[in-house]
Amino acid sequence: MKYIFIFFVLLQIACKTNSEKKEQDGYIIEGHLTNFKDSALLLLQDLKISKTVDSTFVIDNKFTLSGKVMEPGQYILQTKFDPNDQNSFKYFFFWIDNSNINITGDFENFKYAKVEGSELHKLAQELGDKQMELDKRRELVVDSIQSEKGDRQGLIKEMHRIDSIRTTLTMQFIRTKPNNPVSIHQLTFLNDQFTKEELGEIYNSLDEDLKESTNGKVLRNYLSIDKILEKGDDIAEVKGSKLNGDTLALSDIIQKKKYLKLF
C-alpha cells in the first residue's frame, strides 16, 4: 500500500510538470487597457511578414490573446485604422515569445504601454528606455516639419542628429549584448554600420539556435557576400535599359552628378 501511495504521488507530480510545460508551449497575452471604447478591435501584426496574425476585442477594459510562435519576434498591437477618425488609431510595439505576457496601458499613451512577463521584451525595453526621450523629441520635430512650423532645414538637421544618436545607442547595445534575438533583429538594419570583421565576430558568438533563426540566416547570408561595400569603396558597375531601348550605365550618371541616391 505504501509503494502504491508513493507511485500515485509521483504520478501526480509528473502530470503537473507536464501540464506546466504545456502551458508554456505557447504564449498567453492578457491586457488591461483604460479609456478604450468597449468592444474596440485590436489587431496583432507580425512585423516579420507584415501580416495580421490574430485579433481580439477590448471588453470591460480587458483583452486576451493566445497562440504559439515558432521563434521570438517583434509584433505590433494596434487599433483598426479609421480614415474618418485618425486620432482613434493607436499602436504599440512589443516582443512575443512563448510565455505569459501582461500588458497595461492607456488609450492616449498606448505606444508606451507596460509589458510584464516577457524576459525578451524586458531586454528590448533596456534599449527602448535609453531612446525614449529621443523618440519623443523626434516626434515633435517631425510634427513641426509636417505642419511647416519653424525652420524646415534646421528641423531636418535636428532629426538627423537624433537619428545618429539613436543609431549609436543601438550599436552600443548590440556590442554589449549581442547574443539575443533583440540585438540580431537590430543588426539586420544596421549591418552596414559595422565592419565585416566585427559582424563575423558577433555572428560567431551567437548560440546555435540564434544562428539558425530568420535574422541569424540574414546575417550569415550577408557575411557570405565576397565583398561588402564599405565607405570609400568603388561601387560595382550597373547597367540597364531606358524606355527607348538605350543602355544606361551607373558610371555615366556618376560622372555627371556629384551625389546619387539609390532606392
Beta strands, then each sheet from edge to edge (+ up, - down):
strand 1: 27-34
strand 2: 40-46
strand 3: 51-58
strand 4: 62-67
strand 5: 73-79
strand 6: 91-96
strand 7: 100-106
strand 8: 114-116
strand 9: 239-241
strand 10: 247-249
sheet 1: 4+ 1- 7- 8+
sheet 2: 3+ 2- 5+ 6-
sheet 3: 9+ 10-
end
